[in-house]
Amino acid sequence: MVDQLSRPKDTMDVYWFSEQAQGYISDGELEKFESGRLAFPNSHFDPEKAHNLYNQYHEQYALADEIGFDGIMTNEHHSAYWCGKPAVNLDAAVLTKITKKAKIAILGNVIAVNDPIRMAEEIAMLDCYSGGRIISGFVRGGAVETLQAGIDPTQNRERFEEAHDLIVKCWTEPGPFRYEGKHYQYRVVNPWVMPMQKPRPDIWFPGTGSPESVVWAAQHGHPYMNLGAVMETTEWLKQIYIDTALEAGYKAGPEHFGYLLKVLVADTEEKAQEIGRNFVWTEGHRQRGPREHVDPPGYQSREAVAVKRARPTGAFAGNMGQAQSYENQQEARIVIVGTPDSVIEKLKYVVENLSPGYMLIYGNEGPMKHEDSMRSIELLGKEVIPALKEIKLQPYD
């Protein structure tokens, strides 16, 4: 048994993240079809190329662990050429064997469309594999995941919340017990494998701008990871978390908030700019398609839609579903590229303004060369992360 992994207090934790994109896919292939996901034929998947890519991505994981990243984050998408991970727990299992020190953040399991008992068992098994290094992120999944599972979109949030509560119960209450819920019923629940961490692995909850998700995370005390919003929207979401936490009876701090950025470091500014352009690879196709593929009726509550309309407005705020140019994304600090010195200065601005306890480095994309990603990881670990660790996190007002 080990204690639950500690959350950052004074200095930020930095995580490496890769979607494991299948970077051989091109805009020309995608534009022939109605959408970039459910209508894009899987005959375009190349197992031989995928084999090589998976091994390269795992080499990058191992280097990130060795070079000094605090953790590595992994995720899951379905019918997504830009994310080669339809089973996040399999990737996490690999991580437990090729890393020695890094925390492993699973962000996450799509529990609204999966068996929650099996999820509880698999994550517990991973925690034992890793010696208590697992952070368990739970996600609702997008419209595609809901459609592919044959789930009524109007039930997604209810199923997610019930599955979350049942998984926590599996980890914290002894079995066997009977469970009779609205969406899940089990005559006997008695998972044999239990997490190494006590009372349970920490739970993260991500979002791309929905205030409703921030409120839910804050009500449960789970760290919220902002994966897509620009800084002005992020500051607004952070304040929602702070206010909701106070209503729930506790004071939020940096340990409750994380922020994802696309970051690439190279030896020269020119090379960084050239490589970084891959961050906008095929972006215009990812959310393209019929509405039922992206935002089917009932997937979002009326309350969520109403609150989203109150989001700050600006060049990007509340508009992240639309592709933006590489230059504009740099201006908005969505993409940060450069030499170690210039990247340090850009990231310092983010840290000093947001004071996030977690910085998630989205470090490669599409057809980026393996050697360029490895060099970026090396420069991040040796020069950028030590500089960021010198910044003291500020408490939230």
NORDAVEN-V751573 format. One record per helix or strand. SS is the DSSP state (~ for helix, > for strand). FROM is the first residue (numbers start at 1). LEN is the number of residues. If there is no record, write none. Layout:
ss=SS from=FROM len=LEN
ss=SS from=FROM len=LEN
This chain:
ss=> from=2 len=2
ss=> from=13 len=5
ss=~ from=27 len=4
ss=~ from=42 len=3
ss=~ from=47 len=21
ss=> from=71 len=4
ss=~ from=88 len=11
ss=> from=103 len=8
ss=~ from=111 len=3
ss=~ from=116 len=15
ss=> from=134 len=6
ss=~ from=143 len=6
ss=~ from=153 len=20
ss=> from=177 len=4
ss=> from=185 len=5
ss=> from=197 len=2
ss=> from=203 len=5
ss=~ from=211 len=10
ss=> from=223 len=4
ss=~ from=231 len=18
ss=~ from=254 len=3
ss=> from=257 len=9
ss=~ from=269 len=12
ss=~ from=283 len=3
ss=~ from=291 len=4
ss=~ from=302 len=7
ss=~ from=326 len=6
ss=> from=335 len=4
ss=~ from=340 len=15
ss=> from=358 len=5
ss=~ from=370 len=20
